[in-house]
């Protein structure tokens, strides 16, 4: 009598093992295949939040010329169009923070929108004359608003003024006009303090204090103070350098200097020493402890541990480099803006450039919700059941692990995804 064949019960794998598998997935199609195996695998993928940053790109649709927002995974070279309300599609996105996008709805009303859940938060109007006249610059959040009370920082386009808001307050707090040498080029909420970097690489402290100005609409105001001196006082170096401050997964505070002049580029990294809420020093470092850093011009910079995510290189810095080209079109010249990811590795001091893409405004990094990204991508391929012989594909996340197919030539079929684990793998969805 032959031996009895025993099959592995893949459906009962523990969440920790499933998490290890998900950490190594790079391509969106692999997430879809993973989700189609069975109900428990689908639940693990749906409830997981992606931690590897994607690039948020604003560009013009080739078909109708309308502005569109997409997220770009440069590692797998996948671009996915975001589905957001039309009235925000025609407005300029002012960056992102903690997965949320910022739009100016009117002259001074700032709207915070989650492109994955569809949630919208309308903040009190900004009343700073400098921000109204010169436009909005950077906006960052202290944390994901879906997790509870949060704070917001906003600057004017030239960083003359900084505004602060605690959610639930009716009015913003503002700084006075900031001298050029102290204007924040980047800002970060770090534990219970607010820090920034000056144009010359100095460390700034921002404190929200009580306001004595009887003409102010808020009882609070912002004081900006330089607590660590500039790295550079040479004007040429100041205008050729950009500074970024970010927190690693190990809660270390890192500052990155990117120097660029003509074809010459150079990166320098520093660790900001903080103890008991006080900034003590800024020291050079040549190793990022296995992290990958994603630098954002118009949003938070993000850090991930490279070993946790396939495709990310250890001790590397990723930066979206943009450039403009002029192309003659009939009798006019068209201005075309492109971007590409610049990757710098600290171990061997080497540069690598990824695929270029078109964009209309500054790109920023965002951490997407994979559940919504996968669902939106599948819905893109949903066909009308009124079409003769066409099948309607419906995301399995909505049907407890089952995939439903309906068509005019059939009465409808329902199958358990665990029985057809290859189902989406065999469909050329991507």
Order of alpha helices (4+ residues) and beta strands (2+ residues): alpha-alpha-alpha-beta-beta-beta-alpha-beta-beta-beta-beta-alpha-beta-beta-beta-beta-beta-beta-beta-beta-alpha-beta-beta-beta-beta-beta-beta-beta-beta-beta-beta-beta-alpha-beta-beta-beta-alpha
